[in-house]
Amino acid sequence: MRVFLILFLIAMVLDEIKFDKKVKIKIKS
């Protein structure tokens, strides 16, 4: 159960990084 929670948190962080990159690209263009 803890392993699933850790994987979920990692997925959330990766999603936020991707979202940040998209937002930065949009702001630049």
LODRENKOL-537119 format. One record per atom (N, C-alpha, C, O, CB): residue number from 1; residue in one letter; x, y, z; atom name. Coordinates in Angstrom, 2 decimals. Last residue first. Glycine has a CB too. Example, Ala and Ser with C-alpha at 12.3 -4.5 7.8 and 13.67 -1.06 7.14 Angstrom:
BEGIN
(2; s; (12.85; -2.25; 7.08); N)
(2; s; (13.67; -1.06; 7.14); CA)
(2; s; (12.90; 0.03; 7.87); C)
(2; s; (13.41; 1.14; 8.04); O)
(2; s; (14.08; -0.60; 5.72); CB)
(1; a; (13.19; -5.69; 7.80); N)
(1; a; (12.30; -4.50; 7.80); CA)
(1; a; (13.20; -3.30; 7.80); C)
(1; a; (14.24; -3.32; 8.46); O)
(1; a; (11.31; -4.47; 9.05); CB)
This chain:
BEGIN
(29; s; (5.88; 31.97; -25.80); N)
(29; s; (5.33; 32.20; -27.15); CA)
(29; s; (4.10; 33.09; -27.05); C)
(29; s; (3.48; 33.41; -28.07); O)
(29; s; (4.97; 30.84; -27.84); CB)
(28; k; (6.28; 31.99; -23.02); N)
(28; k; (7.35; 32.43; -23.92); CA)
(28; k; (6.79; 32.80; -25.29); C)
(28; k; (7.18; 33.81; -25.88); O)
(28; k; (8.43; 31.33; -24.06); CB)
(27; i; (3.89; 30.89; -22.10); N)
(27; i; (4.22; 32.26; -21.71); CA)
(27; i; (5.30; 32.82; -22.66); C)
(27; i; (5.23; 33.98; -23.05); O)
(27; i; (4.72; 32.30; -20.21); CB)
(26; k; (4.09; 28.30; -23.15); N)
(26; k; (2.98; 29.17; -23.57); CA)
(26; k; (3.31; 30.63; -23.26); C)
(26; k; (3.04; 31.51; -24.07); O)
(26; k; (1.65; 28.75; -22.86); CB)
(25; i; (6.31; 27.37; -21.76); N)
(25; i; (6.37; 27.46; -23.22); CA)
(25; i; (5.28; 28.41; -23.72); C)
(25; i; (5.52; 29.23; -24.61); O)
(25; i; (6.21; 26.04; -23.87); CB)
(24; k; (5.26; 27.41; -19.18); N)
(24; k; (6.40; 28.26; -19.51); CA)
(24; k; (6.52; 28.45; -21.01); C)
(24; k; (6.79; 29.55; -21.48); O)
(24; k; (7.70; 27.66; -18.95); CB)
(23; v; (3.26; 25.46; -19.44); N)
(23; v; (2.88; 26.84; -19.10); CA)
(23; v; (4.02; 27.79; -19.48); C)
(23; v; (3.77; 28.86; -20.04); O)
(23; v; (2.54; 26.97; -17.59); CB)
(22; k; (4.83; 23.20; -19.96); N)
(22; k; (3.83; 23.64; -20.94); CA)
(22; k; (3.47; 25.10; -20.70); C)
(22; k; (3.39; 25.88; -21.64); O)
(22; k; (2.56; 22.75; -20.87); CB)
(21; k; (6.30; 23.05; -17.58); N)
(21; k; (7.00; 23.24; -18.85); CA)
(21; k; (6.04; 23.76; -19.91); C)
(21; k; (6.38; 24.66; -20.68); O)
(21; k; (7.64; 21.93; -19.32); CB)
(20; d; (4.22; 22.57; -15.74); N)
(20; d; (5.04; 23.77; -15.62); CA)
(20; d; (5.74; 24.07; -16.94); C)
(20; d; (5.77; 25.22; -17.38); O)
(20; d; (6.08; 23.61; -14.49); CB)
(19; f; (3.38; 20.05; -16.63); N)
(19; f; (2.45; 21.18; -16.69); CA)
(19; f; (3.23; 22.50; -16.63); C)
(19; f; (2.94; 23.43; -17.39); O)
(19; f; (1.42; 21.11; -15.53); CB)
(18; k; (5.64; 18.53; -16.00); N)
(18; k; (5.19; 18.62; -17.40); CA)
(18; k; (4.29; 19.84; -17.57); C)
(18; k; (4.42; 20.58; -18.55); O)
(18; k; (4.44; 17.33; -17.83); CB)
(17; i; (5.58; 18.86; -13.22); N)
(17; i; (6.74; 19.32; -13.98); CA)
(17; i; (6.35; 19.50; -15.45); C)
(17; i; (6.70; 20.51; -16.06); O)
(17; i; (7.93; 18.31; -13.84); CB)
(16; e; (3.16; 17.61; -12.61); N)
(16; e; (3.30; 19.04; -12.34); CA)
(16; e; (4.47; 19.61; -13.11); C)
(16; e; (4.39; 20.73; -13.62); O)
(16; e; (3.48; 19.29; -10.84); CB)
(15; d; (3.75; 14.98; -13.33); N)
(15; d; (2.68; 15.69; -14.03); CA)
(15; d; (2.83; 17.19; -13.83); C)
(15; d; (2.64; 17.96; -14.77); O)
(15; d; (1.30; 15.21; -13.55); CB)
(14; l; (5.70; 14.41; -11.42); N)
(14; l; (6.07; 14.41; -12.83); CA)
(14; l; (5.04; 15.16; -13.64); C)
(14; l; (5.39; 15.91; -14.56); O)
(14; l; (6.22; 12.97; -13.36); CB)
(13; v; (4.09; 14.53; -9.11); N)
(13; v; (5.21; 15.46; -9.27); CA)
(13; v; (5.60; 15.56; -10.74); C)
(13; v; (5.82; 16.65; -11.26); O)
(13; v; (6.42; 15.02; -8.42); CB)
(12; m; (2.34; 12.38; -9.59); N)
(12; m; (1.81; 13.74; -9.43); CA)
(12; m; (2.91; 14.77; -9.67); C)
(12; m; (2.69; 15.76; -10.37); O)
(12; m; (1.21; 13.92; -8.02); CB)
(11; a; (4.14; 10.24; -9.62); N)
(11; a; (3.37; 10.55; -10.83); CA)
(11; a; (2.82; 11.97; -10.76); C)
(11; a; (2.84; 12.69; -11.76); O)
(11; a; (2.21; 9.54; -11.01); CB)
(10; i; (4.97; 10.32; -6.95); N)
(10; i; (5.94; 10.55; -8.01); CA)
(10; i; (5.22; 10.94; -9.30); C)
(10; i; (5.63; 11.86; -9.99); O)
(10; i; (6.82; 9.29; -8.24); CB)
(9; l; (2.54; 9.65; -5.68); N)
(9; l; (3.15; 10.96; -5.44); CA)
(9; l; (4.15; 11.30; -6.54); C)
(9; l; (4.19; 12.44; -7.01); O)
(9; l; (3.85; 10.98; -4.06); CB)
(8; f; (2.22; 7.03; -6.66); N)
(8; f; (1.21; 8.05; -6.95); CA)
(8; f; (1.79; 9.45; -6.77); C)
(8; f; (1.56; 10.34; -7.60); O)
(8; f; (-0.03; 7.86; -6.05); CB)
(7; l; (4.41; 5.77; -5.50); N)
(7; l; (4.32; 5.85; -6.97); CA)
(7; l; (3.33; 6.93; -7.37); C)
(7; l; (3.57; 7.67; -8.33); O)
(7; l; (3.91; 4.49; -7.59); CB)
(6; i; (3.63; 6.01; -2.81); N)
(6; i; (4.87; 6.65; -3.28); CA)
(6; i; (4.82; 6.82; -4.79); C)
(6; i; (5.16; 7.89; -5.31); O)
(6; i; (6.12; 5.82; -2.87); CB)
(5; l; (1.32; 4.42; -2.82); N)
(5; l; (1.24; 5.84; -2.45); CA)
(5; l; (2.46; 6.60; -2.96); C)
(5; l; (2.34; 7.71; -3.49); O)
(5; l; (1.12; 5.99; -0.92); CB)
(4; f; (2.37; 1.93; -3.45); N)
(4; f; (1.40; 2.55; -4.35); CA)
(4; f; (1.31; 4.05; -4.09); C)
(4; f; (1.24; 4.85; -5.02); O)
(4; f; (0.01; 1.89; -4.19); CB)
(3; v; (3.89; 1.50; -1.15); N)
(3; v; (4.57; 1.60; -2.46); CA)
(3; v; (3.65; 2.29; -3.45); C)
(3; v; (4.10; 3.14; -4.22); O)
(3; v; (4.97; 0.19; -2.98); CB)
(2; r; (1.94; 1.25; 0.78); N)
(2; r; (2.83; 2.42; 0.81); CA)
(2; r; (3.52; 2.61; -0.53); C)
(2; r; (3.70; 3.73; -0.99); O)
(2; r; (3.88; 2.27; 1.92); CB)
(1; m; (0.85; -1.21; 0.00); N)
(1; m; (0.00; 0.00; 0.00); CA)
(1; m; (0.88; 1.26; 0.00); C)
(1; m; (0.58; 2.22; -0.71); O)
(1; m; (-0.96; 0.01; 1.24); CB)
